[in-house]
Amino acid sequence: MPELQRLHAGHAPAVLAFERANRAYFAASVSDRGDDFFDRFADRYDALLAEQEAGVCAFHVLVAEDGSVLGRFNLVGIEDRTAELGYRVAQHVAGRGVATSTVRELCRLAAHRYGLRTLRAAAAHRNVASRRVLVKAGFVPVGPADPARLGGKPGTWYRRDLMNDRPSGTSTGQAPDRPAPGS
Ligand SMILES: CC(C)(COP(=O)(O)OP(=O)(O)OC[C@H]1O[C@@H](n2cnc3c(N)ncnc32)[C@H](O)[C@@H]1OP(=O)(O)O)[C@@H](O)C(=O)NCCC(=O)NCCS
């Protein structure tokens, strides 16, 4: 069964294979990462791990039994117990509910492991699949998103309250299971 894992150095080859195999598929919905991302992948990957180590971001990969990456699910800009959610799922498993179920799982993780209270996500109007994923995972639209954030496309910000996902006894705002940076 696929497992959602916090990103670590050992995932690098599988993440690169995932990004390469699905580059055209992703670029049809979101901005392409650009040649530089692939040409300087090792440097970029190290930079991501450094950001994660600093506690600004928390990156996750959905790993299949054979070790391949089926999806990436990220929390970025962590501040004041809120973060922005981003995700992408491999074309060969599209339309099977992978994104929906994993975003739901990440919401629970965001509350329990990282002690977050809210998540936000921006989706272009034309990205119907992404908007469906957000709505099915409990996000609600809260206002227009700057097209500059969405490759020039108009879109919407969505928000999800995580208070009901938090373990009981943490309503005072104490992070229940916050890992030390880099754990
Ligand atoms: C968006 C994305 C993550 C969805 O992944 P997925 O695993 O295929 O999503 P799910 O199977 O969980 O759910 C997709 C939902 O969108 C619907 N959907 C998919 N494509 C659609 C389309 N072109 N038009 C309308 N609905 C569509 C599906 O029917 C499903 O809804 P349903 O359960 O009500 O039928 C994936 O397409 C992707 O990685 N896209 C490129 C990156 C991206 O857009 N990321 C989001 C940035 S905001």
The ligand as a MOL file (V3000), in Angstrom:
LIG
                    3D

  0  0  0     0  0            999 V3000
M  V30 BEGIN CTAB
M  V30 COUNTS 48 50 0 0 0
M  V30 BEGIN ATOM
M  V30 1 C -4.9090 17.8560 -9.5140 0
M  V30 2 C -4.3760 16.4530 -9.3040 0
M  V30 3 C -3.4480 16.4510 -8.0900 0
M  V30 4 C -5.5370 15.4860 -9.0820 0
M  V30 5 O -5.0090 14.2060 -8.7410 0
M  V30 6 P -5.9490 12.8790 -8.7990 0
M  V30 7 O -5.3110 11.8530 -7.9230 0
M  V30 8 O -6.1760 12.5300 -10.1870 0
M  V30 9 O -7.2860 13.4310 -8.1180 0
M  V30 10 P -8.5090 12.5780 -7.5070 0
M  V30 11 O -8.6130 11.2980 -8.2840 0
M  V30 12 O -8.3520 12.4700 -6.0350 0
M  V30 13 O -9.7630 13.5310 -7.7440 0
M  V30 14 C -9.8850 14.2580 -8.9350 0
M  V30 15 C -11.2900 14.8240 -8.9920 0
M  V30 16 O -11.3010 15.7450 -10.0490 0
M  V30 17 C -12.1640 15.2830 -11.0480 0
M  V30 18 N -11.5410 15.5980 -12.3290 0
M  V30 19 C -10.3720 15.1610 -12.8140 0
M  V30 20 N -10.1320 15.7190 -13.9930 0
M  V30 21 C -11.1880 16.5210 -14.2590 0
M  V30 22 C -11.5390 17.3650 -15.3430 0
M  V30 23 N -10.7220 17.5270 -16.3710 0
M  V30 24 N -12.7150 18.0010 -15.2830 0
M  V30 25 C -13.5290 17.8590 -14.2300 0
M  V30 26 N -13.2280 17.0940 -13.1480 0
M  V30 27 C -12.0810 16.4270 -13.1870 0
M  V30 28 C -12.3110 13.8060 -10.8280 0
M  V30 29 O -13.5000 13.3340 -11.4080 0
M  V30 30 C -12.3310 13.7720 -9.3270 0
M  V30 31 O -13.5670 14.2100 -8.7980 0
M  V30 32 P -14.7430 13.2020 -8.3770 0
M  V30 33 O -14.1890 12.2850 -7.3480 0
M  V30 34 O -15.8310 14.0830 -7.8670 0
M  V30 35 O -15.1290 12.4410 -9.6130 0
M  V30 36 C -3.5640 15.9730 -10.5500 0
M  V30 37 O -4.3960 16.0900 -11.6800 0
M  V30 38 C -2.2910 16.7500 -10.7830 0
M  V30 39 O -1.2330 16.4170 -10.2200 0
M  V30 40 N -2.3600 17.7740 -11.6290 0
M  V30 41 C -1.1820 18.6120 -11.9480 0
M  V30 42 C -0.6870 19.4290 -10.7610 0
M  V30 43 C -1.7960 20.2740 -10.1530 0
M  V30 44 O -2.6780 20.7510 -10.8170 0
M  V30 45 N -1.6920 20.4500 -8.8130 0
M  V30 46 C -2.6170 21.2730 -8.0730 0
M  V30 47 C -2.1550 22.6940 -8.0410 0
M  V30 48 S -3.3730 23.7700 -7.3090 0
M  V30 END ATOM
M  V30 BEGIN BOND
M  V30 1 1 1 2
M  V30 2 1 2 3
M  V30 3 1 2 4
M  V30 4 1 2 36
M  V30 5 1 4 5
M  V30 6 1 5 6
M  V30 7 2 6 7
M  V30 8 1 6 8
M  V30 9 1 6 9
M  V30 10 1 9 10
M  V30 11 2 10 11
M  V30 12 1 10 12
M  V30 13 1 10 13
M  V30 14 1 13 14
M  V30 15 1 14 15
M  V30 16 1 15 16
M  V30 17 1 15 30
M  V30 18 1 16 17
M  V30 19 1 17 18
M  V30 20 1 17 28
M  V30 21 1 18 19
M  V30 22 1 18 27
M  V30 23 2 19 20
M  V30 24 1 20 21
M  V30 25 1 21 22
M  V30 26 2 21 27
M  V30 27 1 22 23
M  V30 28 2 22 24
M  V30 29 1 24 25
M  V30 30 2 25 26
M  V30 31 1 26 27
M  V30 32 1 28 29
M  V30 33 1 28 30
M  V30 34 1 30 31
M  V30 35 1 31 32
M  V30 36 2 32 33
M  V30 37 1 32 34
M  V30 38 1 32 35
M  V30 39 1 36 37
M  V30 40 1 36 38
M  V30 41 2 38 39
M  V30 42 1 38 40
M  V30 43 1 40 41
M  V30 44 1 41 42
M  V30 45 1 42 43
M  V30 46 2 43 44
M  V30 47 1 43 45
M  V30 48 1 45 46
M  V30 49 1 46 47
M  V30 50 1 47 48
M  V30 END BOND
M  V30 END CTAB
M  END
